[in-house]
Amino acid sequence: MEITLASAKNYCNSPVEYSRRETIPVRVGDVVIGGDNPIVVQSMTTVDTMDTMGTVEETLRMVESGCELVRITAPSLKEAENLRNIKAELRKRGCNVPLVADIHFTPNAAELAAQIVEKVRINPGNFADKKRFESIEYTDDTYKEELERIRERFTPLVELCKKHGTAMRIGTNHGSLSDRIMSRYGDTALGMVESALEFLRICEDLNYDQIVLSMKSSNAQVMVEAYRLLAQKLDEEGLKPYPLHLGVTEAGEAEDGRIKSAVGIGTLLEDGLGDTVRVSLTEAPEYEAPVARKLVERYADRTGHAAIQPIEEIPIDPFQYHKRDSLEVLNFGDLNVPRVIADLSQLNTVEVKDLKAIGHFYLPEPDKWRMNDQGADYVYSGDKVIPFMLPNGLKELVNYSVWNSLDDKSSRFPVYTFAELAEAENCSDELNFLRFNAADINEDVLAVLEADNIVVLLETDNAHAMPAMRRFFYELVERKLRCPVVIVRPYDVTDEEQLLIDASTDIGGLIVDGFGDGVMLQVANNSNKEAYLKEAKLKNETAFGILQAGRTRMTKTEYISCPSCGRTLFDLQETTAMIRKRTDHLKGVKIGIMGCIVNGPGEMADADYGYVGSGRGKITLYRGQEVVKRGVPSAQAVDELIEIIRTDGKWLEPELVERFEN
Ligand code: SF4
């Protein structure tokens, strides 16, 4: 069935009022996913599944950290069989956490695991298909034959799940779609959805509904589109509203991994989608559940937020990224990358050295300014003026009352409230900022936004912040108002991880919807200058990180590294750190670091280069999806990877980059 934009609007209960999508409950041991139940936090072990005690110990640490469901890889029958020992040992130690077997390529392992653990995850891209990267022409008849073949291979597993009360996740991965799906639908969100629906329809025919669905990708934009389309398609086809398992694959590590996960998962949670969450980090698995919990707990008392003006129809396509059409005002809007405005408004005095916190460095010796990849584009100085000449490329926002009295207004632009703008004697010919709250929108404000030299600084104090701001963007789209808009948000920094999650969800969600021509994270007043600058630095980097995760402004190397599991052939954390050390100056290059050759190449579909474990101490190197070198000894693999990047003309010597930046 074709989805037209006109029909494609009901993927969530409401884009402006927090309300969780209703789903059927799916029982997994003592845990129920979906229905009225709280969102379940889950994660996956990394120890070899044949290491029973290692897996048990790791599982216990994960449960201790807040994990309510534990997934363990079962690449073959012997690992599936060993799940019995792992489960027995856990139960002996009083741990009743439900276990999920993770299956790729091996239906017989799934059938065995379904009799042992509480849930089985299959990947519809490789359950009954081997990946050959072939493009196949299907007629309706040959396609139907393929579906019959799948039904035959899949039915025994479904019957076993029914018999043993075992739940199932049909988990599509963007990177491992079958040749059949790729040939018919291409590498699209619709292909991802169809990949799961092929299997789901068989389950419904067999009267089995204890199913959770997922649509993961390492690209947060793609992942959000696919989940939304899935919810829409279930509804349109009259299939049951199955619970959704949310996750961004290969999100990476540290701040970047948290930001990327929150941009993807958080955007969907804001829409009311999602019944269970797994955050994948290239870190010990016990670090994942606390991040997932912070993401989920944002919604514990979200219901009852201040009302947001309702809308009849979503005026954008929520299933495909389109940047909102905006005017170019100086270097905001239109085809410009979203701008980052650093907030130094609460500092009493700004000195030359303070700009280091926002990526601009002054070198007295050549008497020059340098900027790193995360140099802010603008700085907001509030009710004062920065008392020295700013570096080229950095411009200043000053509150109107101060700006109006300046003799030298070059590279300085006024910030107005609506009342000030209505009565202003002066304004800049080039660029004026109008700061207001999304709730204060009215016809007078909208009339002002017709001007061609205004950029909005948009704020909200609604607890449902992203949708409150999104509502404002909807209004602009409906009225064809093209003024650029900067998203302005304050966040407490007591818990830095929570800041990353909150900002990435609120701002990332808007960016994924194609909204936002800039970002300003406000810095709280602090009499301690050092603390103030530390916060300014963190917020500046977070703003750039969110834009990178939303794929709207690439300022650093992107690592698509798998979280590792029992299949992993090398120490992923150590290897990722080593590769990062050598390559993190390659702005915009995407490097996949994958623990195994079985799933790795598919999972890093989005990467420019790949470093994939292909045997003990052996690495296979990729350019995109193409193998360039096989079986390279791991001691030489990073050098060889760099050589490939160099051959492609994308390598830069770090010393040169450093010299330029400093
Ligand atoms: S790519 Fe990584 S997480 Fe995925 S199966 Fe292979 S080793 Fe495990």
Boltz pocket constraint, residues with backbone or C-beta under 6 A from the ligand:
constraints:
  - pocket:
      binder: B
      contacts: [[A, 562], [A, 563], [A, 564], [A, 565], [A, 566], [A, 567], [A, 568], [A, 569], [A, 594], [A, 595], [A, 596], [A, 597], [A, 598], [A, 599], [A, 600], [A, 603]]
      max_distance: 6.0
